[in-house]
Amino acid sequence: LQAQWHQTNGPEGGAVYSMAASGSTVFVAVQMGGVYRSTDYGQTWLSDNYGLIDTVSYLPPFVIPNVNAFTSYGDSIFAGTQGGGIFLSTDKGQNWSPINEGLTDPYIQALAIHNHQIFAGTREKGVFISKDNGLSWTSSSNGLTNGWVSALAVQGNNIFAGTWSWAYGGMFLSTDEG
């Protein structure tokens, strides 16, 4: 049996940075194009960027930041951006709100959820954790020798953090929820 791939009808905008599914909706982030969603297996795509603006980084205000990571929990969808921090949508991606209280690094590389807690891997400051659906964040990087966390994964009660660096990269494991 050979795998069969079929191209969808979009979305427009360039390279795909990240994807996520929540229920019957698929979310796609494209380079400098923001977030698109499809509810019909990629036949049509809607641009959903209301509230998703960059007010933190080097980009001019109101430029849509690149979305590096998605995760979802219940009706909440979280988008980690390149310079704008983390955004939350509770209406299937139609509107986004920044949720960056306590987050000291707005460059989000990875997101994961474990036991109602959200983990965010950043470019310079390691891992941050939220226990209140993203309303506030605290650093959870004790033991990490590299602050650039490029990937997060959950397996049972284990949380893995993959770091990026030529000299100090590697995998880290937390068995106590970060």
C-alpha positions in Angstrom: 0.0 0.0 0.0 1.4 3.3 -1.0 0.6 6.6 0.7 -1.4 9.1 -1.3 -1.2 12.9 -0.7 -3.5 15.5 -2.2 -2.9 19.2 -2.3 -5.6 21.4 -0.7 -7.0 24.6 -2.1 -4.7 26.9 -0.2 -4.2 28.7 2.0 -2.4 31.6 0.3 0.6 33.1 1.8 3.7 31.1 1.6 5.5 28.6 3.8 3.4 26.8 6.4 4.9 27.3 9.9 2.6 25.3 12.1 -0.7 23.4 12.1 -3.3 22.2 14.6 -6.7 20.6 14.7 -9.5 21.3 17.2 -12.6 19.3 16.6 -13.5 19.5 13.0 -11.4 22.7 12.4 -7.9 22.7 11.0 -5.7 25.8 11.7 -2.7 26.7 9.6 -0.2 29.5 10.1 1.6 30.8 7.0 4.7 32.9 6.8 3.7 36.6 7.3 0.1 35.7 6.5 -1.2 34.8 9.8 -3.8 32.1 10.7 -6.2 30.4 8.4 -8.8 27.9 9.3 -10.7 25.2 7.4 -13.8 23.3 8.4 -14.1 21.3 5.2 -10.8 19.3 4.9 -8.9 22.1 3.2 -11.4 22.9 0.4 -11.8 26.5 1.6 -9.7 28.6 4.0 -10.7 31.6 6.0 -8.2 34.2 7.2 -8.6 34.6 11.0 -6.3 37.3 12.3 -8.5 39.7 14.2 -6.5 40.7 17.3 -3.4 38.8 16.2 -1.0 41.7 16.0 2.7 42.2 16.8 3.1 44.9 19.5 6.2 43.5 21.1 9.0 42.7 18.7 11.0 44.6 16.0 8.1 44.5 13.5 6.0 47.6 13.1 2.8 47.5 15.2 -0.2 45.8 13.6 1.9 43.5 11.5 0.7 39.9 11.8 3.4 38.0 13.5 4.5 34.5 12.4 2.8 31.8 14.4 5.3 29.2 15.3 3.1 26.9 17.4 -0.5 26.0 18.1 -2.1 23.9 20.8 -5.7 23.5 21.9 -7.6 22.6 25.1 -11.4 22.4 25.0 -12.7 25.5 23.3 -9.4 27.4 23.8 -6.8 27.6 21.0 -3.4 29.0 21.7 -1.0 30.5 19.2 2.7 31.1 20.0 4.2 33.8 17.8 7.6 35.0 16.7 7.8 38.2 18.8 4.2 38.8 19.8 4.0 36.3 22.6 1.0 34.0 23.0 -2.6 34.6 21.8 -5.8 32.9 22.8 -9.0 32.3 20.8 -12.1 31.0 22.4 -14.3 31.3 19.3 -12.7 28.8 16.9 -10.0 31.2 15.8 -12.2 34.1 14.7 -10.8 36.5 17.3 -7.4 36.5 19.2 -6.3 38.1 22.4 -2.8 38.4 23.8 -2.2 36.5 27.0 1.4 37.5 28.0 1.2 38.3 31.7 4.5 37.2 33.3 5.9 36.0 29.9 9.4 37.6 29.6 10.3 36.2 26.2 7.8 37.0 23.4 9.4 34.5 20.9 7.4 31.3 21.3 8.8 28.3 19.6 6.6 25.5 21.0 3.4 24.8 23.0 2.1 21.8 24.8 -0.6 21.0 27.3 -0.5 18.5 30.2 -3.0 18.1 33.0 -4.7 21.5 32.4 -1.4 23.3 32.3 0.0 25.0 29.2 3.8 24.9 28.5 5.5 27.4 26.3 9.0 26.9 24.9 10.7 30.2 24.2 13.7 31.4 22.1 15.9 32.7 25.0 14.2 32.1 28.4 13.4 28.4 28.4 10.0 27.1 29.4 7.0 29.0 30.9 4.0 27.4 32.4 0.4 28.6 32.9 -2.0 26.9 35.3 -4.9 29.3 34.6 -5.6 28.8 30.9 -2.9 31.3 29.9 -4.0 34.2 32.1 -0.5 34.3 33.8 2.8 32.6 33.1 5.8 31.7 35.3 9.2 30.5 34.4 9.7 26.8 34.7 13.3 26.4 33.4 15.2 25.1 36.4 17.8 22.6 35.2 17.7 23.7 31.5 21.2 24.5 30.3 19.9 26.2 27.1 17.1 28.7 26.9 16.1 28.1 23.3 13.4 25.5 23.6 12.4 24.5 20.1 10.1 21.6 20.8 7.9 20.3 23.6 6.2 16.9 23.9 4.1 15.1 26.5 4.1 11.4 27.1 2.1 10.3 30.1 3.4 12.3 33.0 6.7 13.1 31.3 7.3 16.4 29.5 10.2 16.6 27.1 11.9 19.8 26.0 14.1 19.9 22.9 16.6 22.7 22.8 18.4 24.2 19.9 22.1 25.2 19.8 25.2 23.9 18.1 27.1 23.4 21.3 24.4 23.1 24.0 21.4 21.6 22.4 19.7 18.4 23.6 16.7 16.8 25.2 15.5 17.5 28.7 12.9 15.6 30.7 10.6 16.7 33.5 8.8 14.1 35.6 7.2 16.7 38.0 5.2 18.8 35.5 7.9 21.2 34.8 
